[in-house]
Amino acid sequence: MAWYSTVLPLAGVALGSAGALVGQYLTTRVDVRRERHEQLAVERAERKEAILSFLSAAQSAEQLLDRREHPASGQDDGEVWDQLHALWLTKKACELVCSADAAQAAHDYTIALQSLLRSGSPMEGTTSKRELRHAFMEAARGELGVDGGPLRRGPRPPSTDPHR
């Protein structure tokens, strides 16, 4: 019996085993990447939900401020406290799942809204409220990975394109 009749089958078994191990390694590596991508998508969705919840509460608080401009609407203090509670709760959700920049912007905006709701004069600090809202929106856009420059905050400049 020749030596190659025993060595060749053993080499085939070794190559087959090595191929199976390499294949399993590559499959595991792809699975790990896929799981990481899925985890990132879940985290992004969680951040997005927190941001949208905060914006909903902030909008409700701003609606109360607008109602105060027109006292005939009959709002009571219970409603103010309910809105403040919802606002602070969603702000805290942003702090839990968002970056420090987005959380700080949410905090600053919440402080401004609370001050305006408690002071009873909705026109006082309106520019500051608007600026803080815009700062939060920019931080939220960055948090969600939205590319591009900051949102324009004024009217669209006149177009120089004659085809428009």
C-alpha positions, 0 to 999 in steps of 0.5 A, a space after each residue: 500500500 502506497 503512502 499517498 493512499 492514506 495521506 490523500 484521504 486524510 488531506 481531504 478530510 483536513 481540507 473539508 474540516 478547514 473549509 467547514 470551520 472557515 464557512 462557519 466563521 464567516 457565517 457567524 461574522 455576518 450574523 454578528 454584523 446583522 445583529 449589531 445593525 438591528 440593534 442600532 436600528 432599534 436604538 434609533 427608533 427608541 430615540 426617535 420615539 422619545 424625541 417625538 414624545 417630547 415634541 408632542 408634549 412641548 406642542 401641548 404646552 405651547 398650545 396652552 401658552 397660545 390659549 393664555 393669549 386669549 383668556 376667553 378659552 377658560 383654561 385652569 391650573 390643573 391643565 397647566 400642571 398636567 401639561 408640565 408633568 407630561 413635558 418633564 416626563 418626556 424630557 427625561 425620556 430624551 435624557 435616557 436615550 439621546 445624546 448629551 446635546 439632544 438631552 441638553 437642548 430638550 432640557 433648555 426648551 423645557 425650562 423655557 416652556 415651564 417658565 412661560 407657563 408659570 408666569 402667565 405671560 405667553 408673549 414674554 420670552 417668545 423669541 427665546 422659546 422659538 430659538 430653544 425649540 429650533 436648537 432642540 430640533 437641530 439636536 434632534 436632527 443630528 441625533 437621528 443622523 439627518 444630513 445637511 445644514 441647519 433648517 432655514 428659519 426665515 422666509 425663503 430668499 428670492 430665487 435667482 433661477 429664471 426657470 422657477 
